[in-house]
Amino acid sequence: MWALLIILLIAWAGLAVFGFVIEGLLWLAIIGVVLFLITLVIGILRARAATEE
């Protein structure tokens, strides 16, 4: 599961960087940042849930 989260985080970060590099794709950068943050929060919440059990 952690491997999937890490792969997703890398993919979203790549999209964000690509969007910032090409100014016409600023919307892609915004989507990349939002998806990165959502994936990070989900990963943290699942890790906390697993340690509480």
Backbone hydrogen bonds in HBPLUS format (Angstrom, degrees):
<---DONOR---> <-ACCEPTOR-->    atom                        ^
c    i                          cat <-CA-CA->   ^        H-A-AA   ^      H-
h    n   atom  resd res      DA  || num        DHA   H-A  angle D-A-AA Bond
n    s   type  num  typ     dist DA aas  dist angle  dist       angle   num
A0005-LEU N   A0001-MET O   3.12 MM   4  6.48 159.7  2.16 150.6 156.0     1
A0006-ILE N   A0002-TRP O   2.91 MM   4  6.12 159.2  1.95 151.0 156.5     2
A0007-ILE N   A0003-ALA O   2.95 MM   4  6.13 158.9  1.99 147.5 153.4     3
A0008-LEU N   A0004-LEU O   2.92 MM   4  6.14 160.0  1.96 150.2 155.6     4
A0009-LEU N   A0005-LEU O   2.89 MM   4  6.10 158.4  1.94 147.7 153.8     5
A0010-ILE N   A0006-ILE O   2.98 MM   4  6.19 157.8  2.03 148.9 154.4     6
A0011-ALA N   A0007-ILE O   2.93 MM   4  6.16 156.1  1.99 146.6 153.7     7
A0012-TRP N   A0008-LEU O   2.88 MM   4  6.10 164.5  1.90 155.8 159.2     8
A0013-ALA N   A0009-LEU O   2.97 MM   4  6.09 157.8  2.02 144.1 150.7     9
A0014-GLY N   A0010-ILE O   2.92 MM   4  6.09 153.1  1.99 144.3 151.9    10
A0015-LEU N   A0011-ALA O   2.97 MM   4  6.27 155.7  2.03 148.7 154.9    11
A0016-ALA N   A0012-TRP O   2.99 MM   4  6.22 156.8  2.04 147.4 153.5    12
A0017-VAL N   A0013-ALA O   2.97 MM   4  6.22 163.2  2.00 151.8 155.6    13
A0018-PHE N   A0014-GLY O   2.92 MM   4  6.06 165.5  1.95 151.0 155.5    14
A0019-GLY N   A0015-LEU O   2.89 MM   4  6.03 154.2  1.95 146.1 153.2    15
A0020-PHE N   A0016-ALA O   2.98 MM   4  6.23 150.0  2.07 147.2 154.9    16
A0021-VAL N   A0017-VAL O   2.93 MM   4  6.12 149.0  2.03 150.2 158.9    17
A0022-ILE N   A0018-PHE O   3.16 MM   4  6.33 163.2  2.19 149.1 152.3    18
A0025-LEU N   A0022-ILE O   2.89 MM   3  5.62 160.7  1.92 124.7 131.2    19
A0028-LEU N   A0025-LEU O   2.96 MM   3  5.28 131.2  2.21 104.5 117.2    20
A0029-ALA N   A0025-LEU O   3.35 MM   4  6.83 146.8  2.47 144.6 153.3    21
A0029-ALA N   A0026-LEU O   3.08 MM   3  5.08 119.9  2.46  95.3 110.0    22
A0030-ILE N   A0026-LEU O   3.06 MM   4  6.43 157.1  2.12 152.2 157.9    23
A0031-ILE N   A0027-TRP O   3.01 MM   4  6.25 162.1  2.05 147.2 151.8    24
A0032-GLY N   A0028-LEU O   2.89 MM   4  6.03 156.6  1.95 144.0 151.1    25
A0033-VAL N   A0029-ALA O   2.95 MM   4  6.19 158.1  2.00 151.2 156.0    26
A0034-VAL N   A0030-ILE O   3.01 MM   4  6.21 166.3  2.03 152.1 155.9    27
A0035-LEU N   A0031-ILE O   2.91 MM   4  6.06 169.7  1.92 155.1 158.1    28
A0036-PHE N   A0032-GLY O   2.92 MM   4  5.99 150.7  2.01 141.4 150.1    29
A0037-LEU N   A0033-VAL O   3.00 MM   4  6.25 162.3  2.03 152.2 155.6    30
A0038-ILE N   A0034-VAL O   2.97 MM   4  6.22 161.5  2.01 152.8 158.2    31
A0039-THR N   A0035-LEU O   2.94 MM   4  6.04 165.0  1.97 148.6 152.7    32
A0040-LEU N   A0036-PHE O   2.97 MM   4  6.13 155.5  2.03 146.6 153.8    33
A0041-VAL N   A0037-LEU O   2.97 MM   4  6.16 161.2  2.00 150.7 154.9    34
A0042-ILE N   A0038-ILE O   2.99 MM   4  6.20 163.5  2.02 151.6 156.2    35
A0043-GLY N   A0039-THR O   2.97 MM   4  6.14 158.3  2.02 146.6 152.6    36
A0044-ILE N   A0040-LEU O   3.00 MM   4  6.25 157.2  2.05 148.7 154.6    37
A0045-LEU N   A0041-VAL O   2.92 MM   4  6.13 164.9  1.94 154.4 158.4    38
A0046-ARG N   A0042-ILE O   2.97 MM   4  6.13 158.6  2.01 149.8 155.4    39
A0047-ALA N   A0043-GLY O   3.02 MM   4  6.15 150.2  2.11 142.0 150.3    40
A0048-ARG N   A0044-ILE O   2.98 MM   4  6.24 156.6  2.04 150.2 156.2    41
A0049-ALA N   A0045-LEU O   2.98 MM   4  6.17 155.2  2.04 144.1 151.1    42
A0050-ALA N   A0046-ARG O   2.98 MM   4  6.13 149.4  2.08 141.5 149.3    43
A0051-THR N   A0047-ALA O   3.13 MM   4  6.35 145.7  2.26 142.0 150.4    44
A0052-GLU N   A0048-ARG O   3.11 MM   4  6.26 136.7  2.31 143.6 154.1    45
